[in-house]
Amino acid sequence: MSEYLQYDLTRTLIPNLDRHLALTLINHLTELDQPLYAVEELQKAQYEIAKGTNMIDYAKQLAEQVKGMSGVDDKMPDFAALRAETMQKNEQLQKSAEPVLKVIENPEVVDRLKGAVDKQRNMELLQKEYNLTLDQVNALYHYGHYQYTYGGYEGAASYLYHFLILSPSADLNLSAHWGKLCSNILCGEWDAAMAEVKDLRDLIDNPQTADQAKPSVQLQARTWLLHWSLFVFFNHENGRQALLELFLSPAYLNTMQTAAPHLLRYVVAAGILSRASGGKAAPSVLGSRTIRDPVKEVTKIVLMEEYNYSDPITGFLKDLYGDFDFEGAQERLRVAEQVLENDFFLFNFTADFLENARWLVSEVYCRIHRRIDITDFSKRLNLSREDGEKWIVNLIRDSRLGIDAKIDLQANMLHISRPHQTPTATLIETTRSLAFRSQAIHYAMTKKDQTGGAPSTNAGRGGNAGRGGRQGGASRGQQQQTQTQQPATGVAQEA
């Protein structure tokens, strides 16, 4: 058994994913250079997940691999009959949706309906001009849903998109959004998927029905959204910034702490990957608060939640900023490298994560030392002496550190000096925001006098953007994916 198996989150993530999404995680495990699980165990997991979908040909292929293995039913399903049944049902659903399909083929009609605010008026228009009933519109949802179940993700995304334009049903619309998010993920359409994350967040936070407003239902929906959005956030160009916005917002931070503390790994990874923005403010990705100093905010949560969840990635921040334990941080970073390589969402970011983590170690180390042994410093960064020297040269050039350093090659030492701040500079820095704060207090007091009520305290916050994302499909095995627990109204309810 691999020593890194204890840090694998696949078993923890899958119960909160759709079957089609979960298959991508299993497929990733089969492609690792150093497998965490036995090949037979992974093949059986693939088959058990796939047979719950309508991807009959894929399930048949997997069944042939696991036939005769212990724990597998010797009596295999009749895949030929299942395939015929699937095709027949697909034809029936297509025929039911045919009247609506003819209407949405006209771009002018779609644009006209898309611009309408009131969905009920859309329905009245369809009934009056095209003789379409609500059942026929709902048939488009069922047809798109069924396309999804057998792996027709592009068709499913298109039909569910048009259904959302036409449908006034709150419950079916929520389900269609979940299905469209999955379809966009599996097609690698990251901009559309990001838009779906925004829409789902708005629907969850502003429920349309009494059932959707139940606290337990909202908690479950937010938990699903946190898990499903990982596929988007680690593939979209601005995904890391968006992840921090969503996961660190009060409602979703509470959800993570309550129902999914293991997701703290991805919050830490996003914070460290966003370090390179250097404190520059960036526009919000999801339309909420941006994070100016992600590492600082994430570290607070890591220290708070250490009792609840810890791994080498979260432990790295704890050792570095909580305990100033450089030896511990060095060891955590060594183990974290392999954990990153094994993680489905993070394996493409291993090099960037390690580089940014070394910068964080360097910043802290250089702030508390004036003379640094180059060989010892290189070891703390898990680098060779030669690579360590190159790293130190680049470190000195980084103006954000605010240090003046010189290398003494003969003594193998790095000498650090910091400019002494004059009393005048200290005074200016201390009172820099005094004028703005005074104006804000004056404005608040004036407004309170005029209205007789309490002043508003809602203020915008600036922040950082991430370095950018990874383009491409949702995974190496992108065309097959899954869910063991699914939204109550979702496209993920399989045959």
Buried (B, 14 or more C-beta within 10 A) or exposed (E): EBEBEEBBBBEEBBEBBBBBBBBBBBBBBBEBEEBBBEEBBBBBBBBBBBBBBBBBEBBBBBBEBBEEEEEBEEEBEEBEEBBEBBEEBBEBBBEBBEBBBEBBEEEEBBEEBBEEEEBEEBBEBBBEEBEBEBEBBBBBBBBBBBBBBBBBBBBBBBBBBBBBBBBBBBBBBBBBBBBBBBBBBBBBBBEBBBBBBBBBBEBBEEBEEEEBEEEEBBBBBBBBBBBBBBBBBBBBBBBBBBBBBBBBBEBBBEBBBEBBBBBBBBBBBBBBBBBBBEEEEBEBBBEBBBBBBBBEBBBEBBBEBBEEBBBBBBBBBBBBBBEEBBEBBBBBBEBBBBBBBBBBBBBBBBEBBBBBBBBBBBBBBBEEEEEBBBEEBBBBBBBEEEEBBEBBEEBBEEEEBEBEBEBEEEEBBBEBEEEEEEEEEEEEEEEEEEEEEEEEEEEBEEEEEEEEEEBEEEEEEBBBBBBBBBEEBBBEBBBBBBBBBBBBBBBBBBE
